[in-house]
Amino acid sequence: MINQNSVTPQKIKTEKKPRKITESYLHNAGLYYLERFAASSAHFKKIMLRKIDRSCAFHKDQVREECIQTLDRLVIKFQNVGLLDDSVFTQNMVLSLRRKGLSARMIHARLQAKGLEYEMIDRILQAYTQTLESEFHEDAELIAALRLARRKKIGPYALEKTHDHSNKALAILARAGFSYDIACKALQFDRDMADALNESVCR
C-alpha cells in the first residue's frame, strides 16, 4: 500500500511573466541574443518583435507601436556599432552554407528567409564564387555538390554503386537545387578526386 505522505507532489510549472518593454530591457535582451546567435537585422527584429507582442499581450497599458519604435532605434544603434552587420552576416553564411554543400539556389532561399535582400546575397555569392573558381579552377556549384555528396554518402562516397543508387543520388542533388549537369558531373567523380578537391577547399 502506497503511503500518501511519502509522495512528493509535482511542482506546477508556471509561465514566467513577461517583462515590460523598456529601452533598457530591449537593449539587454538584444545583447544576450546576439551573444549566442549571429543574426541579420531583419531576423533580429523578428525575434525582438515576439518579445514585444508577448509583453503587450500581458501588459495591456503598453502601446505596441511605441514599443516597435523603441526597437527600431535599437536596431539602428546596433548597426552603427557593428553588432548588426548584414553584409558580414551574409558573407559568413555564404561561406558556411557552401561548405555544407548547399547550391546557390538554396543559399538564396535560406538567406532571403532571414530577411536579407536578393541583390546583397547575389553580389556576395558571386564574389565568393569568383574567388573559389579562380583558385581551384572548378565550378563552385560542382564543389558544393561534392560536399553534399560526402555528407549524404552518395556518388563518389557511396558504399555501393547500383543503378537505383545513382537515380537516388541524382534526386538528392536535384532537391538540393543543383542542375542536372552539375549533379551528373559530381556523381562521375571517383573517391580520390572528390576527396582531394574537398580537402583543398576546406583548408
PASEBA-1860 file (N, C-alpha, C; in nm, 3 decimals):
! residues 203
1> MINQNSVT> 0.085/-0.120/0.000/0.000/0.000/0.000/0.089/0.125/0.000 ~ 0.056/0.221/-0.088/0.139/0.342/-0.101/0.107/0.439/0.011 ~ 0.211/0.483/0.077/0.196/0.585/0.180/0.184/0.721/0.113 ~ 0.065/0.781/0.119/0.041/0.908/0.050/0.130/1.020/0.102 ~ 0.172/1.008/0.229/0.257/1.112/0.288/0.397/1.111/0.228 ~ 0.436/0.995/0.167/0.572/0.984/0.112/0.580/1.030/-0.033 ~ 0.464/1.058/-0.093/0.462/1.100/-0.232/0.486/1.251/-0.240 ~ 0.590/1.288/-0.313/0.621/1.431/-0.329/0.536/1.488/-0.440
9> PQKIKTEK> 0.456/1.587/-0.411/0.370/1.645/-0.516/0.454/1.710/-0.624 ~ 0.412/1.694/-0.751/0.483/1.756/-0.862/0.470/1.906/-0.856 ~ 0.580/1.974/-0.884/0.576/2.119/-0.888/0.505/2.164/-1.016 ~ 0.410/2.249/-1.001/0.338/2.301/-1.116/0.420/2.413/-1.178 ~ 0.454/2.394/-1.306/0.533/2.495/-1.375/0.444/2.612/-1.416 ~ 0.483/2.727/-1.374/0.407/2.847/-1.412/0.487/2.926/-1.514 ~ 0.417/2.977/-1.614/0.484/3.053/-1.718/0.536/3.185/-1.662 ~ 0.660/3.215/-1.696/0.723/3.337/-1.646/0.653/3.460/-1.703
17> KPRKITES> 0.623/3.553/-1.614/0.556/3.676/-1.656/0.650/3.758/-1.743 ~ 0.603/3.801/-1.861/0.690/3.881/-1.949/0.720/4.017/-1.889 ~ 0.840/4.065/-1.917/0.882/4.197/-1.868/0.815/4.307/-1.949 ~ 0.800/4.422/-1.886/0.753/4.538/-1.960/0.863/4.584/-2.056 ~ 0.821/4.634/-2.171/0.917/4.678/-2.272/0.971/4.816/-2.237 ~ 1.101/4.821/-2.217/1.170/4.948/-2.197/1.293/4.948/-2.287 ~ 1.351/5.064/-2.307/1.473/5.072/-2.388/1.583/4.987/-2.328 ~ 1.596/4.992/-2.196/1.700/4.916/-2.127/1.677/4.766/-2.140
25> YLHNAGLY> 1.551/4.723/-2.123/1.521/4.580/-2.133/1.549/4.526/-2.273 ~ 1.502/4.598/-2.375/1.525/4.552/-2.512/1.675/4.549/-2.546 ~ 1.748/4.649/-2.497/1.892/4.655/-2.521/1.960/4.532/-2.462 ~ 1.930/4.501/-2.337/1.993/4.387/-2.270/1.949/4.254/-2.332 ~ 1.820/4.244/-2.365/1.769/4.121/-2.428/1.833/4.102/-2.565 ~ 1.850/4.211/-2.638/1.913/4.205/-2.770/2.059/4.163/-2.761 ~ 2.131/4.220/-2.667/2.272/4.183/-2.647/2.284/4.035/-2.612 ~ 2.197/3.988/-2.524/2.200/3.848/-2.481/2.178/3.756/-2.601
33> YLERFAAS> 2.084/3.793/-2.686/2.056/3.710/-2.805/2.176/3.708/-2.900 ~ 2.234/3.825/-2.926/2.345/3.833/-3.021/2.473/3.772/-2.967 ~ 2.484/3.757/-2.835/2.598/3.687/-2.777/2.592/3.538/-2.811 ~ 2.471/3.487/-2.832/2.452/3.344/-2.859/2.434/3.312/-3.007 ~ 2.374/3.404/-3.080/2.341/3.376/-3.220/2.381/3.491/-3.311 ~ 2.433/3.456/-3.429/2.451/3.557/-3.534/2.316/3.580/-3.599 ~ 2.290/3.703/-3.640/2.158/3.733/-3.697/2.165/3.848/-3.796 ~ 2.077/3.843/-3.893/2.058/3.958/-3.981/1.973/4.060/-3.906
41> SAHFKKIM> 1.971/4.182/-3.954/1.891/4.286/-3.889/1.743/4.248/-3.887 ~ 1.695/4.196/-4.000/1.553/4.160/-4.011/1.518/4.045/-3.918 ~ 1.606/3.944/-3.910/1.578/3.830/-3.822/1.584/3.871/-3.675 ~ 1.681/3.956/-3.643/1.691/4.007/-3.506/1.563/4.081/-3.468 ~ 1.516/4.165/-3.558/1.394/4.241/-3.531/1.274/4.147/-3.513 ~ 1.269/4.041/-3.591/1.161/3.944/-3.580/1.160/3.877/-3.442 ~ 1.279/3.842/-3.393/1.291/3.780/-3.261/1.246/3.877/-3.152 ~ 1.291/4.001/-3.162/1.255/4.101/-3.061/1.106/4.137/-3.068
49> LRKIDRSC> 1.048/4.131/-3.187/0.904/4.159/-3.200/0.821/4.055/-3.126 ~ 0.869/3.933/-3.121/0.799/3.829/-3.045/0.793/3.866/-2.897 ~ 0.904/3.918/-2.846/0.907/3.961/-2.706/0.809/4.077/-2.685 ~ 0.807/4.170/-2.779/0.716/4.284/-2.769/0.571/4.238/-2.769 ~ 0.536/4.150/-2.861/0.398/4.103/-2.871/0.356/4.028/-2.746 ~ 0.445/3.945/-2.693/0.413/3.871/-2.570/0.396/3.967/-2.453 ~ 0.483/4.066/-2.445/0.475/4.164/-2.337/0.348/4.247/-2.347 ~ 0.315/4.292/-2.468/0.196/4.376/-2.487/0.067/4.299/-2.461
57> AFHKDQVR> 0.069/4.169/-2.489/-0.049/4.087/-2.462/-0.074/4.074/-2.313 ~ 0.034/4.083/-2.234/0.021/4.070/-2.088/-0.001/4.206/-2.023 ~ 0.080/4.303/-2.064/0.071/4.438/-2.006/-0.016/4.525/-2.098 ~ -0.142/4.531/-2.068/-0.239/4.596/-2.158/-0.218/4.747/-2.168 ~ -0.144/4.806/-2.074/-0.124/4.951/-2.078/-0.016/4.992/-2.178 ~ 0.057/4.895/-2.233/0.163/4.927/-2.328/0.105/4.954/-2.468 ~ 0.169/5.044/-2.540/0.129/5.073/-2.678/0.230/5.005/-2.770 ~ 0.182/4.909/-2.849/0.271/4.828/-2.933/0.353/4.915/-3.028
65> EECIQTLD> 0.291/5.015/-3.089/0.361/5.100/-3.185/0.479/5.172/-3.121 ~ 0.462/5.215/-2.996/0.572/5.282/-2.926/0.685/5.184/-2.896 ~ 0.648/5.060/-2.862/0.749/4.957/-2.836/0.829/4.927/-2.963 ~ 0.760/4.924/-3.076/0.827/4.898/-3.204/0.922/5.012/-3.240 ~ 0.882/5.135/-3.210/0.970/5.249/-3.234/1.098/5.237/-3.150 ~ 1.082/5.191/-3.026/1.199/5.168/-2.940/1.289/5.062/-3.002 ~ 1.229/4.957/-3.056/1.306/4.851/-3.121/1.378/4.903/-3.245 ~ 1.310/4.985/-3.324/1.372/5.041/-3.445/1.497/5.123/-3.410
73> RLVIKFQN> 1.488/5.198/-3.302/1.605/5.277/-3.259/1.718/5.185/-3.215 ~ 1.682/5.075/-3.149/1.784/4.980/-3.104/1.854/4.915/-3.223 ~ 1.778/4.877/-3.325/1.837/4.816/-3.444/1.937/4.910/-3.509 ~ 1.900/5.037/-3.522/1.992/5.136/-3.580/2.117/5.151/-3.493 ~ 2.098/5.153/-3.363/2.211/5.165/-3.270/2.306/5.046/-3.285 ~ 2.250/4.925/-3.290/2.333/4.805/-3.305/2.402/4.801/-3.441 ~ 2.337/4.853/-3.544/2.400/4.861/-3.676/2.518/4.958/-3.674 ~ 2.500/5.070/-3.607/2.605/5.173/-3.602/2.731/5.125/-3.530
81> VGLLDDSV> 2.713/5.038/-3.431/2.830/4.989/-3.356/2.880/4.855/-3.409 ~ 2.816/4.803/-3.514/2.863/4.680/-3.577/2.810/4.551/-3.518 ~ 2.719/4.559/-3.422/2.661/4.437/-3.366/2.567/4.371/-3.467 ~ 2.507/4.451/-3.551/2.426/4.400/-3.662/2.490/4.450/-3.791 ~ 2.538/4.357/-3.872/2.603/4.394/-3.999/2.559/4.291/-4.103 ~ 2.462/4.327/-4.184/2.405/4.232/-4.279/2.506/4.186/-4.383 ~ 2.599/4.272/-4.420/2.699/4.233/-4.519/2.792/4.125/-4.464 ~ 2.843/4.147/-4.344/2.931/4.048/-4.281/2.855/3.919/-4.253
89> FTQNMVLS> 2.732/3.933/-4.205/2.650/3.815/-4.177/2.630/3.732/-4.303 ~ 2.601/3.800/-4.415/2.580/3.730/-4.542/2.707/3.660/-4.588 ~ 2.821/3.727/-4.577/2.948/3.665/-4.616/2.974/3.538/-4.535 ~ 2.954/3.545/-4.405/2.978/3.429/-4.319/2.881/3.315/-4.351 ~ 2.756/3.350/-4.378/2.656/3.249/-4.409/2.684/3.182/-4.544 ~ 2.723/3.261/-4.643/2.756/3.204/-4.774/2.872/3.105/-4.760 ~ 2.975/3.143/-4.687/3.090/3.054/-4.666/3.047/2.926/-4.595 ~ 2.969/2.940/-4.489/2.924/2.825/-4.411/2.834/2.733/-4.492
97> LRRKGLSA> 2.739/2.790/-4.564/2.643/2.709/-4.640/2.709/2.642/-4.760 ~ 2.804/2.709/-4.824/2.877/2.645/-4.934/2.956/2.525/-4.882 ~ 3.018/2.541/-4.765/3.097/2.431/-4.708/3.008/2.313/-4.669 ~ 2.881/2.341/-4.642/2.787/2.233/-4.610/2.733/2.166/-4.736 ~ 2.764/2.225/-4.852/2.720/2.165/-4.977/2.588/2.218/-5.030 ~ 2.554/2.341/-4.997/2.430/2.399/-5.048/2.452/2.464/-5.183 ~ 2.353/2.449/-5.269/2.358/2.511/-5.401/2.330/2.660/-5.389 ~ 2.362/2.734/-5.496/2.335/2.878/-5.497/2.187/2.905/-5.478
105> RMIHARLQ> 2.103/2.822/-5.540/1.958/2.840/-5.528/1.912/2.826/-5.383 ~ 1.964/2.724/-5.313/1.925/2.702/-5.174/1.979/2.811/-5.083 ~ 2.099/2.859/-5.113/2.156/2.968/-5.032/2.070/3.093/-5.044 ~ 2.029/3.125/-5.165/1.940/3.240/-5.185/1.812/3.223/-5.103 ~ 1.754/3.104/-5.109/1.628/3.080/-5.037/1.646/3.092/-4.886 ~ 1.753/3.033/-4.834/1.780/3.037/-4.689/1.799/3.181/-4.641 ~ 1.879/3.256/-4.714/1.914/3.390/-4.668/1.801/3.490/-4.689 ~ 1.724/3.472/-4.796/1.608/3.559/-4.813/1.505/3.534/-4.704
113> AKGLEYEM> 1.497/3.410/-4.657/1.406/3.377/-4.546/1.448/3.449/-4.417 ~ 1.574/3.486/-4.409/1.623/3.561/-4.292/1.612/3.712/-4.312 ~ 1.544/3.752/-4.420/1.517/3.893/-4.442/1.625/3.969/-4.516 ~ 1.719/3.896/-4.576/1.827/3.962/-4.649/1.785/3.988/-4.793 ~ 1.834/4.098/-4.850/1.795/4.136/-4.986/1.864/4.048/-5.090 ~ 1.789/4.017/-5.195/1.839/3.931/-5.303/1.968/3.987/-5.362 ~ 1.971/4.119/-5.386/2.087/4.181/-5.451/2.213/4.164/-5.368 ~ 2.202/4.179/-5.235/2.319/4.163/-5.148/2.367/4.018/-5.150
121> IDRILQAY> 2.273/3.925/-5.139/2.308/3.783/-5.142/2.379/3.749/-5.272 ~ 2.322/3.795/-5.383/2.376/3.764/-5.515/2.516/3.822/-5.533 ~ 2.535/3.945/-5.488/2.666/4.011/-5.501/2.773/3.936/-5.422 ~ 2.742/3.900/-5.299/2.839/3.832/-5.213/2.864/3.689/-5.260 ~ 2.758/3.623/-5.305/2.773/3.486/-5.356/2.858/3.484/-5.482 ~ 2.838/3.581/-5.570/2.918/3.588/-5.693/3.065/3.616/-5.662 ~ 3.090/3.703/-5.565/3.229/3.733/-5.527/3.297/3.609/-5.471 ~ 3.224/3.534/-5.386/3.279/3.410/-5.330/3.305/3.309/-5.441
129> TQTLESEF> 3.211/3.299/-5.535/3.223/3.205/-5.646/3.346/3.236/-5.732 ~ 3.366/3.362/-5.764/3.480/3.402/-5.846/3.612/3.370/-5.777 ~ 3.619/3.397/-5.647/3.741/3.368/-5.571/3.770/3.218/-5.570 ~ 3.666/3.140/-5.543/3.681/2.995/-5.535/3.721/2.935/-5.669 ~ 3.654/2.978/-5.775/3.681/2.921/-5.907/3.818/2.961/-5.960 ~ 3.863/3.083/-5.928/3.995/3.126/-5.975/4.106/3.050/-5.902 ~ 4.079/3.009/-5.779/4.180/2.938/-5.700/4.185/2.790/-5.733 ~ 4.067/2.727/-5.751/4.064/2.582/-5.767/4.029/2.537/-5.910
137> HEDAELIA> 3.997/2.633/-5.997/3.968/2.603/-6.138/3.859/2.497/-6.154 ~ 3.761/2.504/-6.067/3.644/2.416/-6.077/3.519/2.499/-6.052 ~ 3.408/2.454/-6.107/3.279/2.520/-6.088/3.242/2.517/-5.939 ~ 3.206/2.633/-5.884/3.171/2.641/-5.741/3.050/2.553/-5.709 ~ 2.956/2.543/-5.802/2.839/2.457/-5.782/2.882/2.310/-5.775 ~ 2.978/2.272/-5.859/3.027/2.134/-5.858/3.096/2.103/-5.725 ~ 3.175/2.197/-5.676/3.243/2.178/-5.548/3.140/2.160/-5.436 ~ 3.036/2.242/-5.438/2.931/2.231/-5.336/2.858/2.098/-5.348
145> ALRLARRK> 2.833/2.054/-5.471/2.765/1.925/-5.491/2.848/1.810/-5.436 ~ 2.979/1.818/-5.451/3.067/1.714/-5.396/3.068/1.717/-5.243 ~ 3.057/1.836/-5.186/3.048/1.846/-5.040/2.921/1.777/-4.991 ~ 2.810/1.802/-5.062/2.684/1.739/-5.025/2.690/1.588/-5.045 ~ 2.756/1.545/-5.152/2.771/1.402/-5.177/2.843/1.333/-5.062 ~ 2.944/1.400/-5.009/3.017/1.342/-4.895/2.927/1.334/-4.772 ~ 2.848/1.440/-4.748/2.758/1.440/-4.632/2.651/1.331/-4.643 ~ 2.600/1.312/-4.764/2.489/1.218/-4.785/2.538/1.077/-4.822
153> KIGPYALE> 2.671/1.063/-4.837/2.730/0.933/-4.875/2.670/0.880/-5.006 ~ 2.673/0.967/-5.105/2.625/0.930/-5.238/2.736/0.957/-5.341 ~ 2.714/0.908/-5.464/2.813/0.932/-5.569/2.948/0.873/-5.535 ~ 3.055/0.954/-5.533/3.190/0.903/-5.502/3.199/0.841/-5.363 ~ 3.107/0.878/-5.274/3.114/0.832/-5.135/3.015/0.720/-5.105 ~ 2.950/0.668/-5.209/2.853/0.561/-5.190/2.923/0.430/-5.157 ~ 2.862/0.352/-5.069/2.918/0.222/-5.034/2.891/0.120/-5.144 ~ 2.783/0.142/-5.219/2.753/0.054/-5.331/2.714/0.138/-5.452
161> KTHDHSNK> 2.755/0.094/-5.569/2.725/0.167/-5.692/2.627/0.084/-5.776 ~ 2.500/0.118/-5.766/2.398/0.049/-5.844/2.318/0.153/-5.922 ~ 2.239/0.103/-6.017/2.155/0.194/-6.096/2.055/0.266/-6.007 ~ 1.995/0.191/-5.914/1.897/0.251/-5.822/1.963/0.358/-5.736 ~ 2.084/0.330/-5.692/2.153/0.429/-5.608/2.184/0.555/-5.688 ~ 2.223/0.539/-5.813/2.254/0.656/-5.897/2.131/0.743/-5.915 ~ 2.016/0.681/-5.937/1.892/0.757/-5.951/1.858/0.830/-5.822 ~ 1.879/0.761/-5.710/1.852/0.822/-5.579/1.946/0.941/-5.556
169> ALAILARA> 2.073/0.923/-5.593/2.172/1.030/-5.575/2.136/1.152/-5.660 ~ 2.093/1.128/-5.784/2.051/1.238/-5.872/1.934/1.314/-5.811 ~ 1.841/1.239/-5.754/1.723/1.301/-5.692/1.761/1.386/-5.573 ~ 1.855/1.339/-5.492/1.901/1.414/-5.374/1.965/1.546/-5.417 ~ 2.049/1.540/-5.518/2.117/1.661/-5.565/2.019/1.757/-5.632 ~ 1.921/1.703/-5.703/1.820/1.788/-5.767/1.736/1.860/-5.662 ~ 1.696/1.788/-5.557/1.617/1.850/-5.450/1.697/1.958/-5.378 ~ 1.829/1.943/-5.378/1.916/2.041/-5.313/1.939/2.164/-5.400
177> GFSYDIAC> 1.882/2.164/-5.521/1.890/2.282/-5.606/1.997/2.279/-5.713 ~ 2.065/2.165/-5.728/2.171/2.155/-5.829/2.111/2.118/-5.965 ~ 2.170/2.170/-6.071/2.124/2.138/-6.206/2.157/1.993/-6.239 ~ 2.091/1.941/-6.342/2.115/1.803/-6.384/2.260/1.783/-6.427 ~ 2.314/1.879/-6.501/2.453/1.869/-6.549/2.552/1.863/-6.433 ~ 2.533/1.952/-6.335/2.623/1.954/-6.219/2.611/1.825/-6.140 ~ 2.489/1.777/-6.122/2.467/1.652/-6.047/2.538/1.536/-6.116 ~ 2.524/1.527/-6.248/2.589/1.418/-6.322/2.741/1.425/-6.311
185> KALQFDRD> 2.797/1.546/-6.322/2.942/1.563/-6.311/2.991/1.520/-6.173 ~ 2.918/1.559/-6.069/2.958/1.524/-5.932/2.957/1.373/-5.912 ~ 2.858/1.306/-5.968/2.846/1.162/-5.950/2.949/1.084/-6.031 ~ 3.012/1.149/-6.129/3.114/1.082/-6.211/3.253/1.088/-6.147 ~ 3.269/1.170/-6.044/3.399/1.179/-5.975/3.429/1.047/-5.905 ~ 3.557/1.009/-5.901/3.592/0.896/-5.816/3.626/0.949/-5.676 ~ 3.638/0.858/-5.582/3.654/0.896/-5.441/3.780/0.978/-5.418 ~ 3.891/0.939/-5.477/4.017/1.010/-5.454/4.013/1.153/-5.507
193> MADALNES> 3.956/1.171/-5.627/3.946/1.305/-5.685/3.854/1.394/-5.601 ~ 3.743/1.336/-5.556/3.648/1.412/-5.475/3.710/1.452/-5.342 ~ 3.781/1.358/-5.279/3.848/1.386/-5.151/3.952/1.496/-5.167 ~ 4.030/1.488/-5.272/4.137/1.587/-5.294/4.079/1.727/-5.308 ~ 3.970/1.739/-5.383/3.908/1.870/-5.403/3.843/1.919/-5.275 ~ 3.771/1.831/-5.206/3.705/1.870/-5.081/3.805/1.916/-4.976 ~ 3.913/1.843/-4.963/4.013/1.877/-4.862/4.086/2.006/-4.896 ~ 4.109/2.031/-5.023/4.174/2.155/-5.065/4.088/2.276/-5.031
201> VCR> 3.958/2.265/-5.057/3.866/2.376/-5.031/3.851/2.401/-4.882 ~ 3.860/2.296/-4.802/3.844/2.309/-4.656/3.960/2.382/-4.592 ~ 4.076/2.379/-4.652/4.195/2.438/-4.590/4.185/2.590/-4.584
END
